[in-house]
Amino acid sequence: MNEAEAIAQMKSGNITALRTLIEMYQVQAVQAAILITQDRALAEDIVQNAFLRSFERADLFDPTRPFRPWFLRIVINEALQATARQKRHISLDAEEAGIYQKLIEKLDTTVDEPEDIVQRHELKDAIQEALCKLSPQQRAVIVQRYYLGFSEREMSSDLHCAPGTVKWHLNVARQRLRTMLVSFVK
C-alpha cells in the first residue's frame, strides 16, 4: 500500500492503514523528536501519540499535499510542548549519539587519516554538547531546517510566524552554535 492509499483508508476510519505510514516515517520522526527532547523514551511516546493524532485528525489532512511535512510538524510541536512541560535538562545517552552522527556526516568528507578521525570525533562531541545547550525552540528550528530539510516558508507556516521571525530564530541558533564551536571553525 502506498502513502495515498493509506491516507484514503485512514480517512475512511481504517486504523490498520496507519501501519504503512508508521513504516515510512517512524524512524525519522523519532530521531527528530530525540534531537529536540534529548530523551529517547519521551521521543518514542511523542511519535506514537503523533501517529494516533494523525489518525484522529485524518479528515483535516489535505490529500493533495504531502503527508510527511504535516506529520513531522505534529511531532515537532509535540516535542516542543513536552520539553516545555519538563522544564529540566536531560542529557543524552550514548544510544542517541548515532543520531548526531548523521549531522556530522553532512559536514564531513571521507578521510582515513587517524588525526582526521580523532578530529571528526571531537567535532561530533562538540556539536552534540552545543546542541544540548540550545533552548528547545532553537533545537527545533535547527532540526526542522537542517535535519528534516524544511524550507523557511514551511517552518513559518508551522510556527505560525512571519518568515522574518523564522530567519531570526535560525540566525540566533546558528550564532549560538558558532560561538560554542568557535575552536572548530577555521
Backbone as a printed PyTorch tensor [residue, N CA C, xyz], in Angstrom:
tensor([[[  0.8480,  -1.1700,   0.0000],
         [  0.0000,   0.0000,   0.0000],
         [  0.9030,   1.2450,   0.0000]],

        [[  0.5640,   2.2270,  -0.8300],
         [  1.3610,   3.4460,  -0.8580],
         [  0.7500,   4.4900,   0.0840]],

        [[  1.4280,   5.6370,   0.1770],
         [  1.0030,   6.6850,   1.1080],
         [ -0.4110,   7.1880,   0.8110]],

        [[ -0.7040,   7.4450,  -0.4460],
         [ -2.0220,   7.9800,  -0.8150],
         [ -3.1380,   6.9970,  -0.4590]],

        [[ -2.9110,   5.7120,  -0.7180],
         [ -3.9140,   4.7070,  -0.3730],
         [ -4.1030,   4.6240,   1.1390]],

        [[ -2.9950,   4.6780,   1.8730],
         [ -3.0660,   4.6120,   3.3330],
         [ -3.8540,   5.7900,   3.8820]],

        [[ -3.6110,   6.9630,   3.3470],
         [ -4.3260,   8.1480,   3.8250],
         [ -5.8160,   8.0450,   3.5030]],

        [[ -6.1300,   7.5830,   2.3000],
         [ -7.5420,   7.4170,   1.9260],
         [ -8.2350,   6.4350,   2.8640]],

        [[ -7.5530,   5.3360,   3.2000],
         [ -8.1520,   4.3550,   4.1170],
         [ -8.2720,   4.9190,   5.5260]],

        [[ -7.2730,   5.7100,   5.9510],
         [ -7.3660,   6.3380,   7.2710],
         [ -8.5620,   7.2790,   7.3330]],

        [[ -8.7810,   8.0260,   6.2820],
         [ -9.9090,   8.9620,   6.2390],
         [-11.2480,   8.2320,   6.3260]],

        [[-11.2540,   6.9780,   5.8620],
         [-12.4890,   6.1960,   5.9560],
         [-12.5910,   5.4400,   7.2800]],

        [[-11.6010,   5.6370,   8.1770],
         [-11.6690,   5.0550,   9.5090],
         [-10.9080,   3.7590,   9.7000]],

        [[-10.1260,   3.3380,   8.7240],
         [ -9.3600,   2.0930,   8.8160],
         [ -8.0160,   2.3570,   9.4930]],

        [[ -7.9010,   1.9950,  10.7660],
         [ -6.6710,   2.2620,  11.5110],
         [ -5.5120,   1.3750,  11.0680]],

        [[ -5.7830,   0.2460,  10.4550],
         [ -4.6800,  -0.6160,  10.0040],
         [ -3.8570,   0.0450,   8.9030]],

        [[ -4.4270,   1.0320,   8.2140],
         [ -3.6840,   1.7620,   7.1840],
         [ -2.5580,   2.5950,   7.7920]],

        [[ -2.6840,   2.8660,   9.0720],
         [ -1.6560,   3.6420,   9.7650],
         [ -0.3180,   2.9150,   9.7530]],

        [[ -0.3470,   1.5940,   9.6890],
         [  0.8870,   0.7960,   9.6920],
         [  1.8170,   1.2120,   8.5430]],

        [[  1.2640,   1.4470,   7.3690],
         [  2.0660,   1.8570,   6.2170],
         [  2.8030,   3.1580,   6.5090]],

        [[  2.0970,   4.1240,   7.0950],
         [  2.7110,   5.4150,   7.4040],
         [  3.7400,   5.2850,   8.5210]],

        [[  3.4900,   4.4180,   9.4680],
         [  4.4540,   4.1740,  10.5390],
         [  5.7420,   3.6110,   9.9500]],

        [[  5.6140,   2.6560,   9.0580],
         [  6.8040,   2.0680,   8.4320],
         [  7.5820,   3.1010,   7.6330]],

        [[  6.8930,   4.0650,   7.0570],
         [  7.5480,   5.0660,   6.2300],
         [  8.2230,   6.1670,   7.0510]],

        [[  7.6240,   6.5780,   8.1630],
         [  8.0660,   7.8030,   8.8330],
         [  8.4830,   7.6730,  10.2920]],

        [[  8.3540,   6.5050,  10.8780],
         [  8.6280,   6.3650,  12.3020],
         [ 10.0770,   6.6830,  12.6670]],

        [[ 11.0230,   6.1360,  11.9430],
         [ 12.4350,   6.3250,  12.2990],
         [ 12.8060,   7.8040,  12.2560]],

        [[ 12.4810,   8.4720,  11.1710],
         [ 12.8260,   9.8840,  11.0520],
         [ 12.1080,  10.7240,  12.1070]],

        [[ 10.8710,  10.4000,  12.4010],
         [ 10.1180,  11.1500,  13.4040],
         [ 10.7180,  10.9720,  14.7980]],

        [[ 11.0790,   9.7500,  15.1450],
         [ 11.6910,   9.5010,  16.4580],
         [ 13.0210,  10.2300,  16.5530]],

        [[ 13.8200,  10.1700,  15.5060],
         [ 15.1160,  10.8560,  15.5370],
         [ 14.9450,  12.3620,  15.6890]],

        [[ 13.9840,  12.9450,  14.9880],
         [ 13.7330,  14.3790,  15.1160],
         [ 13.2860,  14.7240,  16.5400]],

        [[ 12.4130,  13.9080,  17.1090],
         [ 11.9390,  14.1580,  18.4750],
         [ 13.0640,  14.0120,  19.4930]],

        [[ 13.9570,  13.0570,  19.2770],
         [ 15.1030,  12.9000,  20.1800],
         [ 15.9990,  14.1280,  20.1150]],

        [[ 16.2260,  14.6490,  18.9220],
         [ 17.0640,  15.8320,  18.7790],
         [ 16.5020,  17.0160,  19.5500]],

        [[ 15.2020,  17.0900,  19.6710],
         [ 14.5850,  18.2040,  20.3920],
         [ 14.4630,  17.9250,  21.8830]],

        [[ 13.9620,  16.7350,  22.2370],
         [ 13.7110,  16.4420,  23.6510],
         [ 14.9380,  15.9150,  24.3750]],

        [[ 15.8380,  15.2730,  23.6330],
         [ 17.0280,  14.6360,  24.1790],
         [ 16.6820,  13.5030,  25.1390]],

        [[ 15.5680,  12.8600,  24.8740],
         [ 15.1160,  11.7470,  25.6980],
         [ 14.4330,  10.7330,  24.7760]],

        [[ 15.0620,   9.5720,  24.6240],
         [ 14.5620,   8.5730,  23.6660],
         [ 13.1570,   8.0710,  24.0220]],

        [[ 12.9450,   7.7400,  25.2750],
         [ 11.6330,   7.2100,  25.6750],
         [ 10.5340,   8.2510,  25.4380]],

        [[ 10.8170,   9.4850,  25.8090],
         [  9.8510,  10.5530,  25.5920],
         [  9.6070,  10.7460,  24.0940]],

        [[ 10.6610,  10.7060,  23.3020],
         [ 10.5380,  10.8660,  21.8470],
         [  9.6630,   9.7690,  21.2480]],

        [[  9.8590,   8.5420,  21.6920],
         [  9.0440,   7.4360,  21.1840],
         [  7.5720,   7.6240,  21.5480]],

        [[  7.3120,   8.0890,  22.7700],
         [  5.9320,   8.3650,  23.1860],
         [  5.3180,   9.4780,  22.3390]],

        [[  6.1080,  10.5080,  22.0870],
         [  5.6310,  11.6340,  21.2800],
         [  5.2350,  11.1580,  19.8890]],

        [[  6.0890,  10.3430,  19.2810],
         [  5.8140,   9.8710,  17.9190],
         [  4.5950,   8.9580,  17.9110]],

        [[  4.4860,   8.0910,  18.8960],
         [  3.3160,   7.2210,  18.9760],
         [  2.0370,   8.0690,  19.0700]],

        [[  2.0660,   9.0680,  19.9350],
         [  0.9010,   9.9460,  20.0750],
         [  0.6380,  10.7310,  18.7920]],

        [[  1.6980,  11.1290,  18.1140],
         [  1.5360,  11.8790,  16.8660],
         [  0.8760,  11.0150,  15.7930]],

        [[  1.2550,   9.7430,  15.7260],
         [  0.5900,   8.8600,  14.7680],
         [ -0.8910,   8.7070,  15.1090]],

        [[ -1.2100,   8.5550,  16.3780],
         [ -2.6120,   8.4440,  16.7760],
         [ -3.3760,   9.7360,  16.4780]],

        [[ -2.7430,  10.8730,  16.7380],
         [ -3.3820,  12.1560,  16.4320],
         [ -3.5930,  12.3100,  14.9360]],

        [[ -2.6240,  11.8460,  14.1440],
         [ -2.7920,  11.9610,  12.6880],
         [ -3.9650,  11.0990,  12.2200]],

        [[ -4.1630,   9.9540,  12.8650],
         [ -5.3220,   9.1270,  12.5260],
         [ -6.6120,   9.8290,  12.9340]],

        [[ -6.6360,  10.3660,  14.1570],
         [ -7.8330,  11.0430,  14.6520],
         [ -8.1780,  12.2730,  13.8220]],

        [[ -7.1570,  12.9250,  13.2870],
         [ -7.3530,  14.1560,  12.5200],
         [ -7.1960,  13.9400,  11.0180]],

        [[ -7.2970,  12.7070,  10.5780],
         [ -7.1120,  12.3970,   9.1550],
         [ -8.0670,  13.2030,   8.2750]],

        [[ -9.2500,  13.4900,   8.7830],
         [-10.2050,  14.2610,   7.9830],
         [ -9.7400,  15.7030,   7.7560]],

        [[ -8.8160,  16.1950,   8.5940],
         [ -8.2830,  17.5470,   8.4280],
         [ -7.1270,  17.6060,   7.4330]],

        [[ -6.5950,  16.4500,   7.0940],
         [ -5.4420,  16.4030,   6.1920],
         [ -5.8890,  16.5980,   4.7470]],

        [[ -5.1680,  17.4650,   4.0340],
         [ -5.4330,  17.7220,   2.6190],
         [ -4.6320,  16.7050,   1.7900]],

        [[ -5.3040,  15.7420,   1.1620],
         [ -4.5830,  14.6860,   0.4400],
         [ -3.8320,  15.1720,  -0.7990]],

        [[ -4.0320,  16.4280,  -1.1900],
         [ -3.2660,  16.9550,  -2.3170],
         [ -1.8850,  17.4330,  -1.8830]],

        [[ -1.6540,  17.4570,  -0.5950],
         [ -0.3610,  17.8830,  -0.0510],
         [  0.3910,  16.6740,   0.4790]],

        [[  1.7100,  16.7730,   0.6260],
         [  2.4790,  15.6450,   1.1550],
         [  2.1890,  15.4090,   2.6450]],

        [[  2.1560,  14.1520,   3.0270],
         [  1.8700,  13.7750,   4.4100],
         [  3.0590,  14.0570,   5.3300]],

        [[  4.2690,  13.7870,   4.8540],
         [  5.4770,  13.8880,   5.6820],
         [  5.5980,  15.2250,   6.4130]],

        [[  5.5560,  16.3850,   5.7170],
         [  5.6920,  17.6480,   6.4540],
         [  4.5700,  17.8730,   7.4550]],

        [[  3.3500,  17.5000,   7.0980],
         [  2.2090,  17.6610,   8.0060],
         [  2.4280,  16.8380,   9.2720]],

        [[  2.8230,  15.5930,   9.0890],
         [  3.0340,  14.7120,  10.2310],
         [  4.2220,  15.1690,  11.0790]],

        [[  5.3370,  15.5220,  10.4330],
         [  6.5160,  15.9380,  11.1870],
         [  6.2820,  17.2400,  11.9430]],

        [[  5.3990,  18.0800,  11.4570],
         [  5.0360,  19.2870,  12.2130],
         [  4.3250,  18.9060,  13.5130]],

        [[  3.4850,  17.8900,  13.4470],
         [  2.8260,  17.4010,  14.6650],
         [  3.8870,  16.9200,  15.6520]],

        [[  4.8530,  16.1660,  15.1720],
         [  5.9230,  15.6400,  16.0270],
         [  6.7250,  16.7830,  16.6480]],

        [[  7.1270,  17.7610,  15.8340],
         [  7.9210,  18.8950,  16.3340],
         [  7.1400,  19.6670,  17.3890]],

        [[  5.8790,  19.9480,  17.1150],
         [  5.0660,  20.6870,  18.0900],
         [  4.9070,  19.9090,  19.3890]],

        [[  4.6700,  18.6060,  19.2840],
         [  4.5440,  17.7690,  20.4910],
         [  5.8680,  17.7470,  21.2760]],

        [[  6.9850,  17.6700,  20.5670],
         [  8.2930,  17.6480,  21.2360],
         [  8.5530,  18.9650,  21.9610]],

        [[  8.2060,  20.0680,  21.3300],
         [  8.3800,  21.3690,  21.9850],
         [  7.4950,  21.4860,  23.2190]],

        [[  6.2610,  21.0340,  23.1080],
         [  5.3580,  21.0790,  24.2640],
         [  5.8720,  20.1880,  25.3940]],

        [[  6.4020,  19.0290,  25.0430],
         [  6.9210,  18.1160,  26.0680],
         [  8.1250,  18.7150,  26.7840]],

        [[  9.0200,  19.3620,  26.0370],
         [ 10.1870,  19.9690,  26.6860],
         [  9.7690,  21.1430,  27.5540]],

        [[  8.7520,  21.8520,  27.1470],
         [  8.2580,  22.9550,  27.9770],
         [  7.6640,  22.4210,  29.2740]],

        [[  6.9930,  21.2770,  29.1980],
         [  6.4030,  20.6720,  30.4070],
         [  7.4830,  20.1490,  31.3390]],

        [[  8.5320,  19.6140,  30.7800],
         [  9.5780,  19.0280,  31.6130],
         [ 10.3560,  20.0730,  32.3950]],

        [[ 10.7060,  21.1630,  31.7240],
         [ 11.4670,  22.2520,  32.3570],
         [ 12.6900,  21.7480,  33.0990]],

        [[ 13.3330,  20.7790,  32.5100],
         [ 14.5930,  20.3000,  33.0900],
         [ 15.4540,  19.7820,  31.9600]],

        [[ 16.7360,  19.7880,  32.1860],
         [ 17.6880,  19.3570,  31.1650],
         [ 17.9610,  17.8650,  31.3240]],

        [[ 17.8560,  17.1370,  30.2300],
         [ 18.1310,  15.7040,  30.2380],
         [ 19.3150,  15.4660,  29.3250]],

        [[ 20.3540,  14.8290,  29.8300],
         [ 21.4890,  14.5790,  28.9580],
         [ 21.2510,  13.3580,  28.1010]],

        [[ 21.9780,  13.3090,  27.0100],
         [ 21.8230,  12.2190,  26.0600],
         [ 22.5580,  10.9770,  26.5220]],

        [[ 21.9760,   9.8370,  26.2390],
         [ 22.6630,   8.5780,  26.4540],
         [ 23.5270,   8.3100,  25.2350]],

        [[ 24.4470,   7.3950,  25.3810],
         [ 25.2950,   7.0150,  24.2480],
         [ 24.4570,   6.4540,  23.1110]],

        [[ 23.3230,   5.8670,  23.4430],
         [ 22.4360,   5.2580,  22.4440],
         [ 21.9590,   6.2800,  21.4180]],

        [[ 21.7070,   7.5240,  21.8580],
         [ 21.2280,   8.5500,  20.9510],
         [ 22.3450,   9.1850,  20.1470]],

        [[ 23.5850,   8.9180,  20.4980],
         [ 24.7140,   9.5510,  19.8180],
         [ 24.7160,   9.2690,  18.3240]],

        [[ 24.1590,   8.1560,  17.8990],
         [ 24.1100,   7.8260,  16.4830],
         [ 23.3130,   8.8280,  15.6740]],

        [[ 22.3330,   9.4470,  16.2850],
         [ 21.5310,  10.4500,  15.5950],
         [ 22.4000,  11.6520,  15.2680]],

        [[ 23.2280,  12.0600,  16.2180],
         [ 24.0850,  13.2070,  15.9860],
         [ 25.1590,  12.8880,  14.9470]],

        [[ 25.4930,  11.6210,  14.8220],
         [ 26.4650,  11.2220,  13.8120],
         [ 25.9800,  11.5970,  12.4200]],

        [[ 24.6820,  11.5260,  12.1780],
         [ 24.1360,  11.8990,  10.8800],
         [ 24.3880,  13.3680,  10.5900]],

        [[ 24.3100,  14.2060,  11.6210],
         [ 24.6030,  15.6230,  11.4230],
         [ 26.0660,  15.8190,  11.0470]],

        [[ 26.9320,  15.0710,  11.7000],
         [ 28.3650,  15.1800,  11.4220],
         [ 28.6660,  14.7120,  10.0070]],

        [[ 28.0290,  13.6300,   9.5790],
         [ 28.2870,  13.0870,   8.2480],
         [ 27.9940,  14.1010,   7.1680]],

        [[ 27.0260,  14.9870,   7.4120],
         [ 26.7130,  16.0130,   6.4310],
         [ 27.8380,  17.0390,   6.3340]],

        [[ 28.6020,  17.2020,   7.4070],
         [ 29.6930,  18.1680,   7.4160],
         [ 31.0060,  17.5610,   6.9450]],

        [[ 31.1220,  16.2820,   7.0410],
         [ 32.3940,  15.6040,   6.8850],
         [ 32.6010,  15.0550,   5.4810]],

        [[ 33.8390,  15.0290,   5.0670],
         [ 34.2050,  14.3360,   3.8400],
         [ 34.8840,  13.0440,   4.2450]],

        [[ 35.0560,  12.1430,   3.3210],
         [ 35.6740,  10.8740,   3.6670],
         [ 37.1780,  11.0590,   3.8300]],

        [[ 37.6730,  10.7650,   5.0080],
         [ 39.1010,  10.8410,   5.3210],
         [ 39.4710,   9.6010,   6.1060]],

        [[ 40.6670,   9.1440,   5.8890],
         [ 41.0950,   7.9280,   6.5660],
         [ 42.2770,   8.1400,   7.4960]],

        [[ 42.8080,   9.3490,   7.5440],
         [ 43.9500,   9.6120,   8.4060],
         [ 43.5160,   9.5680,   9.8720]],

        [[ 44.3130,   8.9330,  10.7390],
         [ 43.9480,   8.8410,  12.1630],
         [ 43.6960,  10.2100,  12.8060]],

        [[ 44.4940,  11.1740,  12.4530],
         [ 44.3240,  12.5130,  13.0160],
         [ 42.9640,  13.1080,  12.6180]],

        [[ 42.5670,  12.8790,  11.3740],
         [ 41.2720,  13.3660,  10.9010],
         [ 40.1180,  12.6540,  11.5970]],

        [[ 40.2890,  11.3750,  11.8580],
         [ 39.2540,  10.6010,  12.5510],
         [ 39.0700,  11.1350,  13.9660]],

        [[ 40.1680,  11.4270,  14.6550],
         [ 40.1000,  11.9730,  16.0120],
         [ 39.4110,  13.3360,  15.9820]],

        [[ 39.7860,  14.1730,  15.0240],
         [ 39.1660,  15.4920,  14.9210],
         [ 37.6720,  15.3800,  14.6390]],

        [[ 37.3070,  14.4210,  13.8130],
         [ 35.8970,  14.2160,  13.4880],
         [ 35.1150,  13.8220,  14.7450]],

        [[ 35.6880,  12.9420,  15.5740],
         [ 35.0110,  12.5400,  16.8100],
         [ 34.9180,  13.7090,  17.7880]],

        [[ 35.9700,  14.5180,  17.8550],
         [ 35.9370,  15.6910,  18.7270],
         [ 34.8550,  16.6660,  18.2690]],

        [[ 34.7570,  16.8550,  16.9550],
         [ 33.7350,  17.7390,  16.4100],
         [ 32.3400,  17.1990,  16.7030]],

        [[ 32.1590,  15.9060,  16.5360],
         [ 30.8710,  15.2700,  16.8200],
         [ 30.4720,  15.5140,  18.2740]],

        [[ 31.3990,  15.2980,  19.1880],
         [ 31.1090,  15.5070,  20.6010],
         [ 30.7960,  16.9740,  20.8940]],

        [[ 31.5470,  17.8760,  20.2540],
         [ 31.3280,  19.3060,  20.4710],
         [ 29.9600,  19.7360,  19.9420]],

        [[ 29.5620,  19.2250,  18.7780],
         [ 28.2520,  19.5710,  18.2210],
         [ 27.1480,  19.0310,  19.1150]],

        [[ 27.3120,  17.8090,  19.5980],
         [ 26.2990,  17.2240,  20.4830],
         [ 26.1590,  18.0670,  21.7360]],

        [[ 27.2770,  18.4540,  22.3240],
         [ 27.2440,  19.2720,  23.5330],
         [ 26.6240,  20.6430,  23.2570]],

        [[ 26.9780,  21.2380,  22.1170],
         [ 26.4310,  22.5520,  21.7620],
         [ 24.9300,  22.4800,  21.5340]],

        [[ 24.4640,  21.4430,  20.8480],
         [ 23.0240,  21.2980,  20.6220],
         [ 22.2740,  21.1510,  21.9490]],

        [[ 22.8820,  20.4620,  22.9000],
         [ 22.2430,  20.2870,  24.2080],
         [ 22.0750,  21.6190,  24.9350]],

        [[ 22.9470,  22.5840,  24.6270],
         [ 22.8960,  23.8810,  25.2980],
         [ 21.8990,  24.8440,  24.6680]],

        [[ 21.3980,  24.5100,  23.4870],
         [ 20.3830,  25.3550,  22.8560],
         [ 19.0480,  25.1630,  23.5550]],

        [[ 18.2060,  26.1630,  23.4600],
         [ 16.8460,  26.0240,  24.0010],
         [ 16.0690,  25.0500,  23.1170]],

        [[ 14.9980,  24.4660,  23.6350],
         [ 14.1960,  23.5550,  22.8010],
         [ 13.7190,  24.2160,  21.5040]],

        [[ 13.3280,  25.4840,  21.5730],
         [ 12.8670,  26.1890,  20.3700],
         [ 14.0080,  26.3070,  19.3550]],

        [[ 15.2060,  26.6180,  19.8340],
         [ 16.3510,  26.7370,  18.9310],
         [ 16.7130,  25.3810,  18.3380]],

        [[ 16.6650,  24.3230,  19.1590],
         [ 16.9260,  22.9820,  18.6220],
         [ 15.8840,  22.6350,  17.5680]],

        [[ 14.6340,  23.0280,  17.8150],
         [ 13.5570,  22.7110,  16.8720],
         [ 13.7960,  23.3510,  15.5140]],

        [[ 14.1900,  24.6140,  15.4820],
         [ 14.3990,  25.2460,  14.1760],
         [ 15.6080,  24.6600,  13.4680]],

        [[ 16.6470,  24.3160,  14.2190],
         [ 17.8320,  23.6820,  13.6100],
         [ 17.4420,  22.3140,  13.0480]],

        [[ 16.6750,  21.5340,  13.8150],
         [ 16.2490,  20.2080,  13.3610],
         [ 15.3490,  20.3370,  12.1300]],

        [[ 14.3880,  21.2530,  12.1860],
         [ 13.4880,  21.4180,  11.0440],
         [ 14.2560,  21.8200,   9.7870]],

        [[ 15.1810,  22.7350,   9.9010],
         [ 15.8770,  23.2600,   8.7220],
         [ 16.9460,  22.3060,   8.2040]],

        [[ 17.8050,  21.8100,   9.0930],
         [ 18.9940,  21.0860,   8.6380],
         [ 18.8660,  19.5720,   8.7160]],

        [[ 17.9950,  19.0680,   9.5690],
         [ 17.8300,  17.6190,   9.6470],
         [ 16.6480,  17.1600,   8.8040]],

        [[ 15.5070,  17.8470,   8.9230],
         [ 14.3110,  17.4530,   8.1880],
         [ 14.2110,  18.1350,   6.8260]],

        [[ 15.0030,  19.1790,   6.6130],
         [ 15.0290,  19.8390,   5.3160],
         [ 13.8250,  20.7250,   5.0300]],

        [[ 13.1540,  21.2280,   6.0580],
         [ 12.0160,  22.1140,   5.8470],
         [ 12.5180,  23.4530,   5.3030]],

        [[ 11.7470,  24.0500,   4.4320],
         [ 12.0810,  25.3920,   3.9400],
         [ 11.6620,  26.4010,   5.0100]],

        [[ 12.1810,  27.6150,   4.8820],
         [ 11.7990,  28.6540,   5.8360],
         [ 10.3070,  28.9560,   5.7270]],

        [[  9.7540,  28.8330,   4.5360],
         [  8.3120,  29.0590,   4.3400],
         [  7.4990,  27.9950,   5.0830]],

        [[  7.9340,  26.7250,   4.9720],
         [  7.2300,  25.6500,   5.6890],
         [  7.3430,  25.8560,   7.1940]],

        [[  8.5340,  26.2580,   7.6440],
         [  8.7300,  26.4920,   9.0720],
         [  7.8640,  27.6600,   9.5420]],

        [[  7.7570,  28.6820,   8.7190],
         [  6.9410,  29.8470,   9.0430],
         [  5.4900,  29.4410,   9.2370]],

        [[  5.0030,  28.6090,   8.3320],
         [  3.6320,  28.1160,   8.4400],
         [  3.4530,  27.2800,   9.6960]],

        [[  4.4170,  26.4260,   9.9610],
         [  4.3590,  25.5340,  11.1200],
         [  4.3920,  26.3020,  12.4350]],

        [[  5.2470,  27.3090,  12.5150],
         [  5.4250,  28.0630,  13.7560],
         [  4.4400,  29.2280,  13.8820]],

        [[  3.6100,  29.4190,  12.8510],
         [  2.6190,  30.4960,  12.8440],
         [  3.2730,  31.8490,  13.0890]],

        [[  4.3290,  32.1170,  12.3250],
         [  5.0100,  33.3990,  12.4380],
         [  5.5120,  33.8220,  11.0620]],

        [[  5.9480,  35.0550,  10.9740],
         [  6.4270,  35.5970,   9.7030],
         [  7.7470,  34.9250,   9.3120]],

        [[  8.0250,  34.8350,   8.0100],
         [  9.3010,  34.2620,   7.5650],
         [ 10.5030,  34.9720,   8.1810]],

        [[ 10.3840,  36.2660,   8.3950],
         [ 11.4780,  37.0050,   9.0310],
         [ 11.7470,  36.5170,  10.4440]],

        [[ 10.7030,  36.1250,  11.1490],
         [ 10.8600,  35.6090,  12.5130],
         [ 11.5780,  34.2630,  12.4850]],

        [[ 11.2410,  33.4280,  11.5090],
         [ 11.9220,  32.1440,  11.3620],
         [ 13.3960,  32.3830,  11.0850]],

        [[ 13.6830,  33.3170,  10.1880],
         [ 15.0860,  33.6380,   9.8720],
         [ 15.8080,  34.1230,  11.1220]],

        [[ 15.1070,  34.9020,  11.9370],
         [ 15.7180,  35.3960,  13.1720],
         [ 16.0280,  34.2300,  14.1150]],

        [[ 15.0600,  33.3160,  14.3030],
         [ 15.2860,  32.1510,  15.1670],
         [ 16.4830,  31.3280,  14.6610]],

        [[ 16.5220,  31.1030,  13.3610],
         [ 17.6380,  30.3430,  12.7810],
         [ 18.9570,  31.0690,  12.9820]],

        [[ 18.9490,  32.3640,  12.7740],
         [ 20.1700,  33.1440,  12.9230],
         [ 20.6900,  33.0910,  14.3570]],

        [[ 19.7910,  33.2570,  15.3180],
         [ 20.1940,  33.2130,  16.7290],
         [ 20.7570,  31.8310,  17.0800]],

        [[ 20.0790,  30.7810,  16.6300],
         [ 20.5460,  29.4170,  16.9280],
         [ 21.8980,  29.1660,  16.2770]],

        [[ 22.0620,  29.5840,  15.0290],
         [ 23.3570,  29.3950,  14.3470],
         [ 24.4560,  30.1910,  15.0310]],

        [[ 24.1500,  31.4100,  15.4570],
         [ 25.1580,  32.2210,  16.1530],
         [ 25.5820,  31.5600,  17.4590]],

        [[ 24.6210,  31.0350,  18.1990],
         [ 24.9600,  30.3440,  19.4520],
         [ 25.8260,  29.1260,  19.1720]],

        [[ 25.4590,  28.3430,  18.1410],
         [ 26.2710,  27.1790,  17.7820],
         [ 27.6680,  27.6090,  17.3460]],

        [[ 27.7310,  28.6580,  16.5310],
         [ 29.0230,  29.1470,  16.0560],
         [ 29.8980,  29.5820,  17.2280]],

        [[ 29.3100,  30.2790,  18.2060],
         [ 30.0520,  30.7270,  19.3780],
         [ 30.5740,  29.5400,  20.1860]],

        [[ 29.7290,  28.5510,  20.3560],
         [ 30.1300,  27.3870,  21.1420],
         [ 31.1340,  26.5160,  20.3980]],

        [[ 31.1430,  26.5880,  19.0770],
         [ 32.0260,  25.7240,  18.2720],
         [ 33.1650,  26.5250,  17.6380]],

        [[ 33.4800,  27.6930,  18.2200],
         [ 34.4820,  28.5760,  17.6310],
         [ 35.8420,  27.8990,  17.4710]],

        [[ 36.1970,  27.0010,  18.3580],
         [ 37.5060,  26.3360,  18.2630],
         [ 37.5880,  25.3780,  17.0760]],

        [[ 36.4510,  24.9870,  16.5020],
         [ 36.4470,  24.0770,  15.3650],
         [ 36.3410,  24.8110,  14.0300]],

        [[ 36.0200,  26.1110,  14.0960],
         [ 35.8920,  26.8960,  12.8730],
         [ 37.2700,  27.4340,  12.4980]],

        [[ 37.6640,  27.1990,  11.2680],
         [ 38.9970,  27.6370,  10.8540],
         [ 38.9020,  28.7280,   9.8390]]])
